[in-house]
Amino acid sequence: MRRLFLLLIAVLPSSVKIAILRQMFGYKIGNGVRIGFSVIDVRHCELDDGCSIGHLNTIQGFDLLRIGRSSSILNLNRITGSSRTSQLFPHSTCKESAFCMGEESCLTSRHLVDVQDRIEIGAFTTIAGATSQIWTHGIDVEMAQQTTHPVRVGSYSYIGARVLLLPGCVVPDRCVVAAGAVVAGVLPEENAVYAGMPAALKKSGIQGAYFTRKRGPVE
């Protein structure tokens, strides 16, 4: 019933929808927030001032959605998971399944995000292009059990199109991950370019206005 109701109100004007989400579901939604024709069905939701969620996004099933100030999720993204109150992953050590974006960050369109553990996207970071995937769960073939691991992308980083971020991976601050890369494990350096399958260091000490800018999504 809850999901059906959230689906029905998704088509309402943003201001009306926000009022309902605050009043009926206890979502914490700041000033100047815009929500398009999207379904948001999570246990806890925190949308800071000036952030925006576009059209035809499915955001559901997990514990916490937190979007920082002036950050954006564009269109046609699938961001789904399960709550830690469920028994889908009995071997997981995750305390809270969460998708968190820092201030002035951006998830563009047509990406797939698996929120069975915690995902953190740093401030001023862009998940760019289309059809990238972020995964937090998999199968441990030695133990024959499903496991989950968090994923973290640092601040001022840039993730290109069709990138695959695997469970447990870490992208440091101020990094560029080239289109089509597969990130497994912890990338070793900040201020670097990574590419390939698996992603490997291609260039160190990169600089540019992208890594020092004071405003968010690049226009």
Long-range contacts (C-beta under 8 A, 24 or more apart in sequence): 2-41, 3-39, 3-41, 3-60, 6-39, 6-40, 6-41, 7-39, 10-37, 10-38, 10-39, 11-37, 21-45, 30-69, 36-75, 40-65, 43-83, 48-103, 54-109, 59-99, 61-115, 62-97, 62-98, 62-99, 62-115, 62-116, 63-96, 63-97, 63-98, 64-96, 64-97, 64-98, 64-99, 64-100, 65-98, 65-99, 65-100, 66-98, 66-99, 66-100, 66-101, 67-100, 67-101, 68-100, 68-101, 68-102, 68-103, 68-104, 68-105, 68-123, 69-103, 69-104, 70-103, 70-104, 70-215, 70-216, 71-101, 71-102, 71-103, 71-104, 71-105, 71-106, 71-216, 72-105, 72-106, 72-107, 72-216, 72-217, 73-101, 73-106, 73-107, 74-106, 74-107, 74-108, 74-109, 75-109, 75-110, 76-109, 76-110, 77-107, 77-109, 77-110, 77-111, 77-112, 77-113, 78-111, 78-112, 78-113, 79-113, 79-115, 80-113, 80-114, 80-115, 81-114, 81-115, 81-116, 81-136, 82-116, 88-116, 88-146, 89-116, 89-137, 89-146, 89-147, 89-148, 91-143, 91-145, 91-146, 91-147, 92-116, 92-117, 92-137, 92-146, 92-147, 92-148, 93-148, 94-118, 94-148, 94-150, 97-136, 101-125, 102-155, 103-216, 104-215, 104-216, 104-217, 105-216, 105-217, 106-216, 106-217, 116-148, 117-148, 117-149, 117-150, 117-151, 117-167, 118-150, 118-151, 119-150, 119-151, 119-152, 120-150, 120-151, 120-152, 120-153, 121-153, 122-152, 122-153, 122-154, 122-155, 122-156, 122-157, 122-173, 123-155, 123-156, 124-155, 124-156, 124-213, 124-216, 125-153, 125-154, 125-155, 125-156, 125-157, 125-158, 125-159, 126-157, 126-158, 126-159, 126-217, 126-218, 127-153, 127-159, 128-158, 128-159, 128-160, 128-161, 129-160, 129-161, 129-162, 129-179, 130-161, 130-162, 131-161, 131-162, 132-159, 132-160, 132-161, 132-162, 132-163, 132-164, 132-165, 133-163, 133-164, 133-165, 134-165, 135-164, 135-165, 135-166, 135-167, 136-167, 137-167, 138-166, 138-167, 154-190, 156-210, 156-211, 156-212, 158-210, 174-206, 174-211, 176-206, 178-202
